[in-house]
């Protein structure tokens, strides 16, 4: 039912996790994919292979998402390859710990650059060609942490809260041609969570706190992202779509 045949999507952080699952699902829906990534060459190549196995084209876009010039280069490369960009998925991000009062300013700056500044970088680069085309979809990945906060990870929560505010601001600023939405996961079974999930007791407690009693694979987030990019969501903009199994209930 969702048909994105010949559309072009740029996904940051697409070598693993939610980004990789999204790249494959978009390809199965008919889209060509720009696979943004930083260091995981083998994984990015594997995702490219899966996109091509689905009968679509893929372009690898390696670079640091926190660099504004890199975002513009990636957008230009994708435009040269396909002549258009219909969807941007700002997925790249990291999750680290930070103790307020310990003087960890460098870690605050590093995470903000990767999680929040990157969202601006790629959005800023993709808006002009989308406006010229008179259409576009931008989907950000935020988090339940951006809605309720997260002790010990305040910089992460602040970055994701910033994405929520940015989403709502852009939804009005870029309407009517460009829709802007966000997906807010809770716990997801990705590499980002390998550390905490290495403790089986912690994983069991995390799962027990989710009303649907499961920790989802990345594919469970790729579906809602694809939905927001489709015409099924054509009257949705400025929305924060919670995909957390009922762990955080907010409008």
C-alpha positions, 0 to 999 in steps of 0.5 A: 500500500505504501509506494515510494517508487523512484523517490529518493531518501537520505538517511543519516546513521544508516549503517546500523540499527534503525537507520539500516532497517529504514534504508532496507524498508524504503528500498522495498517500498521502491525508493533509492537510498543515500546511506549516510554513515561515519566509520562502519564501512563493512556494515554500510556496504552490507546495507547497500547490498540489501538495498540493491537486492531489493532492486533499488540504487544506493549511494554511500555517503561517508562523513561526520554528520556534525560538519555542516560542509559534509552535509552539503556535500552529501546532499549534492552527491545525492542530487547528482546521482538521482536528481532529487531528494524526497525524504530526509531521515535524520537518524544519526546519534549517540548515547553517553553518560554525563555527570553534571558538576564534573566539568564534562563540557567536552562531552556535552559539546560532542554529543550536541554536535552529533545529535542536534547540530547534525539535524540542523546541518542536513535539514539546512542542506536539503531544504533548498532543493525540496523547496525548489521541487515543491515537495519534501518530507523530513523525519527526525529521530528523537527519544522518550528521553527528550520528553521526560528527561533522563538522569545521568544522561541529561545532555542526551535528553536535552539534545532530543528535547531540542529535536522535538522543539525544532520539529514543531518549529519547522513544521510551520516554517516549511509548510505547506510544501515540506512536512516535518515530523519526528519518531520518538523510540524508547528502548530498542534492540540496537548497537547503541544499547549493547552496553546496558543490555549486556546485563540480563537483569537490566534488560529484564527490568527494562522490558518489564517496564514496557506495557507491551512487554517487549524490546523492539528490533529496529524494524519496528521503528522503520515502519513508522518512519516509512509511514510518515514519509508516505502519502498515508501521512499527508495531513500530518506535520509537527507530530512526535510519533511515540514508538515505545510500547506504551512506556511513556504516554504523552500527547 
